[in-house]
């Protein structure tokens, strides 16, 4: 009987101790997890607070300010691996003498995330400036429906910039519509057509385009005018967004860019069925220094992305290969992570 009472008491004591231990454990566990959750929330909040957003709205209206761009000022950690790979690639290219310097801007349109390499480096835009000129004429055409069908007669200038990469050119003494000249300028990168368009462009519209997207208005006669890869990318973003030009004109601009005949750069190693809306520009000092840059939207299935590569080196054709190699790295990365 005594043993039975002792056994009952022992069981009760063990049960009480177990209950106290359980309460203590859960209280401790919950407190710890609450503290962890609070820390996580605090970290996320701090991260959100430290990464501001760049918002660009269109001025010039009385009661509205249409939204052009919005993106985080912080680079995306998602593309840290891609940035590391391209940075290493540029370092190797420099040590091999393939480039003197290079810069890259990359943006994922699906997520709105981006990364940039050597963002502070500036380059001569040269023929890349044909894209803002294209946008300028399409804006002019939105105000004057007859403009794009107006004709101009080409008179050859005394001095014309040298081009390594070109194809078709307008002929002296022949007349062309503005729309035809836009195609020669963008698809064939014809400097003759560009000269004609530059001569008749409304520079107020051209200048407003730059100020609307937050860029410094360039002096088109300044041979030392330069721009960064990230800054230049704004023009292709503007076309892709379809909220600056009309929808039809945005589509038309992208269609012209997708016909660009330059195949030695970022399109070189891409599959033939991948469409890319792009433009290149080359510059040289007349001696042994060259720059070659290219900016394009790559339409990879339902995940289009933008890439701008700007390079400087001693061999312009080797710079084209550099751009091709970097473009391939971006394509493989995006294709593997789609």
Order of alpha helices (4+ residues) and beta strands (2+ residues): alpha-beta-beta-alpha-beta-beta-alpha-beta-beta-alpha-alpha-alpha-alpha-alpha-beta-beta-beta-alpha
